[in-house]
């Protein structure tokens, strides 16, 4: 399904896009979220979108109520929704929800630094080609995604998700500081300070921390909370245990599933 500036575009119609700097130069931002019986964390996604747009010189804000109205008017349910905003366009695109992830993800280290530099590294903009190429390179090697590492050896994020390490009861995710995109599910996990099984914090994560971790997992709005089975580097690799063996991961995963289930049963 394609909705451009509030109008649903049928397959036999020409899209009514305005040719602006979004199409010409990538001046635009996007958000991607799952819609089950209702959208998951729509307000948080729209809030982040509206924080991004002024940094790109786009003055028009987006209202969560407007997006929700289009979702309901067009019967969008059990689909992935992508919201794209350029200076003169609001585009909604749907695609199927992702297939269930494998029991554990396989990541390839990408130690050449982040493909995007600040300020774009911390924003969800249309300038994502560098990330797409890094992910495709990892997939060509049999991995699901690339794990980005800074020039100084600091773990950052994957091309599509935030990274967490678990060591004992300590759960840590890299600091944002304009070097990575602070995800919606990342923020949710950071807020789980009430869990007795673990303490969660943002802080520096080095490659040594990565190799020494009891477990590693990644988060984003489409895959939720997913364990990492293996990380492959130059001439080395590290396999991690089944997440059922790590109490901290189980507690975080259960907390996420409880939120996910709330939007799966009603509008």
Protein Blocks (a to p, Z undefined) as FASTA:
>chain_A
ZZeehiacdfkbccfbdcdfklmnopacdddddddfbcehklmmmmmmmmmmmmnopabd
cdfklmmmmmmmnopahiacdddddfkbccdddddddddddfbdcddddfebpfbdcfkl
mpccfblmlmmmmmmmmmmnopabdcdddfkopafbdfkbccdddehjaccdddfklpac
cdfklmmmmmmmmbmkbccddddddfklmmmpmbdcdddfknopaddfbdcdehiacddd
dfklpmklmmmmmmmmmmmmmmmmbZZ
